[in-house]
């Protein structure tokens, strides 16, 4: 648990030292502890749609993520998909609701996020999750504008997800 918190603080500190301006850090409420973390590799799936304020212009809209979750030893421990949902190999799931967002260091990287568990199911690893943080993102943002409505773009990304739950007292 302590090494994950150290990783978060070290990552933010390195970004600051490198001259990267990030919005206020993502923070989970007091009383939460790191349950586990996972490295994700996969794609962010986008669909092109007409912009609401300029119907003749197109924009990419996130449809869903599709990623595999790995532990620190590289063993598959689950998957991440639409909802947004994280599902462990034990069948337990958590569906998140976005609370806060912080820009990544490069425009090609998806933002860092803090999400609250909107629901959980099962009795395994994900059933005790109350918050999810996405950090250390690489890629995931479309680099070319859409050409037609309904076009799909699958953009590779990597990220670290940290899963938090109530601290045991």
Secondary structure, DSSP 8 states (H G I E B T S, - for coil): -HHHHHHHHHHHHHHHHTT----S-----TTEEEEEEEEEEEEEEEEEEE-SS-TTSEEEEEEEEEEEEE-TTS-EEEEEETTTEEEETTS-EEEEEEEEEE--SSTTB--EEEEEEEEEESSSGGGG--EEEEEEEEEBS--S---STT-EEEEEEEEEEEEEEE---
